[in-house]
Amino acid sequence: MSTTFTLDTSTSRANPTPAPMKRLTIPAIQSHKQKGVTAQPLVMLTAYTARMAQLLDPHCDMLLVGDSLGQVIYGLPSTVPVTVDMMCAHGAAVVRGSYHSVVVVDLPFGSYEASPEQAFATASRILKETGCAAVKMEGGEVMADTVRFLAQRGIPVMGHVGLTPQAVNALGGYGARGKSQAEHDKIMRDAKAIEEAGAFATVVEGVLEPIAKAVTAVSDIPIIGIGASVDCDGQVLVIDDMLGMFERVPRFVKRYESLAEIVSKAVETYAGEVRSRSFPTGDQTYQPK
C-alpha cells in the first residue's frame, strides 16, 4: 500500500500513514480520453503546501505544483525568477500531503530549454527529490525533441501551449493568444508536435475558445484547459485565484470563495482581542493544579 503523510495538529509534524487508496497513475489519466472523447473531465488544481494538498487531493485527479508559486507564494513579479530548489521543496510537500492525485511539477524557466540533456537532469532531480509522477514544460514545436528525449527515458511530460507565462517578456504580457491566423496555426502545430513527441497530456492556456475546441478535437491525449473552453478534456486553475486570495480576478477564473476576506476579518478580531486584553482567556492558558 502506498503511503502518505498526516499532519499531527498537536506538533505540526508530518507522520507517514497508510493511504486509503492507490494513487492514480499516468496511464489512468490518459485512459480518461478514449477514441478522442472524454466522458468525465479531469480535475486539476495547483497546490504548493502539504496542508493544501490534503484538502484538494480527495477531489482532484491531478495536483500541479506550478511555477505560479513564484507570484502567489513568494510575491515575485512573474514566474521567471523561480528556481529548481523552490520547485523541489514545494513538490515534496505536495506529494507528502496527497495520496490519490497524480502530482505534476513545473520545470522552471532556464532549467530545461538549453538542451534535452539539461531538461533530463532537471526533471530527474525533481522526480527523485519530490516523488512526483510527472513534470510539465512550456513550449511547442521547439520543445518537441526535449519532450521525446524525456519520454523515451521514462519521465512523463505534460506539455503547455498557447499563453506560456515563462515567455511573458517575449509575449509582452498575458493577453489571450490566437487572435491572428498565424498564432492560431502555431498553437495547433505546437499541440500536435508535443503530442507526437510523447506528452501524456497538454495544458492549453489563454487561447480563443475555437482554438481550444479544435486542439481538443484533434488530440488523442487529454487537453487541460485554463482560459480555454469547457469542451477541453479537463480544467486547471490556480488555487489562490479560485479561492479569492487576491483582489484581482482574471477573466478565466471563477471565484468560488473569498478567503482573503475571511482571513482579514479573523485577524482583525484577533488583533482587537489582543489589544483589549480579552485574549487569551483561562481557556487558552495553563493554570496551576
Salt bridges, closest charged atoms under 4 A:
ASP85 OD1 - ARG125 NH2 2.50
ASP106 OD1 - LYS136 NZ 2.83
GLU129 OE2 - ARG125 NE 2.88
GLU141 OE1 - ARG189 NE 3.40
ASP145 OD1 - ARG148 NH1 3.09
GLU183 OE2 - ARG177 NH2 2.57
ASP185 OD1 - HIS184 ND1 3.40
ASP190 OD2 - LYS186 NZ 2.71
GLU195 OE1 - LYS192 NZ 3.90
GLU205 OE1 - HIS160 NE2 2.88
ASP231 OD2 - LYS213 NZ 3.54
ASP233 OD2 - LYS33 NZ 2.80
GLU268 OE1 - LYS265 NZ 3.96
